[in-house]
Amino acid sequence: MSTGVEGETNGHALKTSRHTEITKLDRVVIRFAGDSGDGMQLTGDRFTSEAAAFGNDLATLPNFPAEIRAPQGTLPGVSSFQLHFADYDILTPGDRPDVLVAMNPAALKANIGDLPPGGTLIVNTDEFNKRNLQKVGYDADPLENESLESYQVHKVAMATITRGALEETGLSKKDAERAKNMFALGLLSWMYHRPTEGTEQFLREKFAKKPDIAEANIFAFRAGWNYGETTESFATTYQVAPAKLNKGTYRQITGNTALAYGIVAAGQRSGLEIVLGTYPITPASDILHELSRHKNFGVTTIQAEDEIAGIGMALGASYGGALGVTSTSGPGIALKSETIGLGVMTELPLVVIDVQRGGPSTGLPTKTEQADLLQAMFGRNGESPVPIIAPQSPADCFDAAVDAARIALEYRTPVLLLSDGAIANGSEPWLIPDVETLPDLRVTFASKPNATDGSDEHWPYVRDPETLAREWAIPGTPGLQHRIGGLEKQDGKGSISYDPANHDFMVRLRQRKIDGIKVPDLEVDDPSGKARVLVLGWGSTFGPIGAACRRVRKLGQAVAQAHLRHLNPFPANLGDVLRSYDRVVIPEMNLGQLALLLRARYLIDAISYTKVAGLPFKAEELQGVLTDVVKGVSA
């Protein structure tokens, strides 16, 4: 039975023939937590894949250290993966886990504060020795005192049982213990009636070159399943029915993969070669990894020696008639800013993907933030405007990438696409679109001289009167010799110009081109039509804001929600929307950057609610904020 509201679960139980209760739930949040070498990301990803194959709606939140191998058994070394799956449409990975799997004391201590009273705690007892307890500051074993009495605690010697299950494989004790994450996966798969064939096939494919390792992991996975089936510790199992999603073909997708697919689709719909010039950086590297697999779609990937070289290659490719793309995170945007400015001056299409992370400097490489908005808007010398787009979820990254390519090609401009770590690494179901429904991105290259003085010359800055985009001439085209560069250009002819009046004209013209980009009007979700409070977000705040609004409305309070994809230019109706509400609340994972822009542009007194903890908002915290604002307006 579905509540349709995140954070509230209804269920009922029935008896099976083996006297185990099966409780039907509408939603569950599971968190796997352990040492960074315990394979928690793989475990969570496999459970997610099975939930997706089963037909559940889902959302995930991976959380891991920046270090390749953080100190074993310590709090900084804890890695976790949270999965929220349900039989209805959900918006977030969940505020708190209903089930916490803790592989060691560090994982327990780092995550137990999020487990609500009555929650299920499954603990790997083999790691709870004196040394590991002392590493994280436990004076006594929490499994042996009353500190966990408010939870449903299941003590399982995962490493010991896994070693026993693999004893006949001939693996060493150390190698056998590495499979304990698959034991945990098997146990949880049994608890929630997840299919097993997909995981076994995955393991055989993943370790195809090491079939003994593949079989060992499968044995461990089956051992976990059988443990749940035979032990008396678990008196209840759970079922979450498939979600009623729109008809179509779905697949599980992460934000980075969706961005890569969107870029591939843009190449196919434009008929252009795609050239990705980039330098690996967390959390954007997976875009390079994914695009490198698609040479058959006319995609060339170049791993440059640094960020500056990467964007230079991409811009050079655009000059040559391809669609140049570069991907990075905040520190890389700082290095790429000069070349983005060159793209503004040369007016070439370029897609710049910024997967934001915590800053400043190298900051928090694996933690999420959305604090690069002002850098994207103003982080270049001179007046150098660029369009800015922000996807709202992992699946939305596909459409955002296609839209960024559309704007770059149609208006001949660099476009900044602002994703973030939560979107990049998170996953959800994606309805695979019909390619023919995607926008036609084909471009027309200059083919003949265009000088307006009657000569047979090609003037690179002759413009389309509607879009103000300049003509795009491929180097080497007979009769279209031209020169572009970073120095100011004479209007039309493109010659170097230091004339004050021309500079003033060109600066305003470039700004007018960006201001004139066609973007859809802002849509407002206001079911009652009576809301006096609007919650406005951008980027990955979409899910938490939406979940919080659902909760507030269920309490009988009216609240409206709107979400910005286009941050430059803003939608034409944004000012009217903002002025039609008594209060506007803007939650952001920064110190109020969008709020600053809206106050300056529209002179509204927005309420800025901010968070820079490296983690997404929780629906419950936004619910509290919105409830207080709505009550204040109604008083």
Secondary structure, DSSP 8 states (H G I E B T S, - for coil): ---SSTT---EEEEE-TTS-EEEEESEEEEEEEEETTS-HHHHHHHHHHHHHHHT-EEEEEEE--SSTT--TTSGGGEEEEEEEEESS---SS-SS-SEEEESSHHHHHHHGGGS-TT-EEEEEGGG-SHHHHHHTT-SS-TTTSSTTTTSEEEEE-HHHHHHHHTGGGT--HHHHHTTHHHHHHHHHHHHTT--SHHHHHHHHHHTTT-HHHHHHHHHHHHHHHHHHHH-SS--EEEEE------SS-EEEEEHHHHHHHHHHHHHHHHT--EEEEE---TTTHHHHHHHTT-GGGTEEEEE-SSHHHHHHHHHHHHHTTSEEEEEE-HHHHHHHHHHHHHHHHHT--EEEEEEE-B-STT-BTTS-----HHHHHH-SSSS----EE--SSTTHHHHHHHHHHHHHHHHT-EEEEEEEHHHHH-EEEEE---GGGS---------S---TTSSS---TB-B-TTT--B----TT-TT------SS-B-TBT--B---HHHHHHHHHHHHHHHHT-------EE-TTS---EEEEEEGGGHHHHHHHHHHHHHTT---EEEEESEEES--TTHHHHHHTSSEEEEEESSSSHHHHHHHHHH----EEEE--SSS---HHHHHHHHHHHHHHHH-
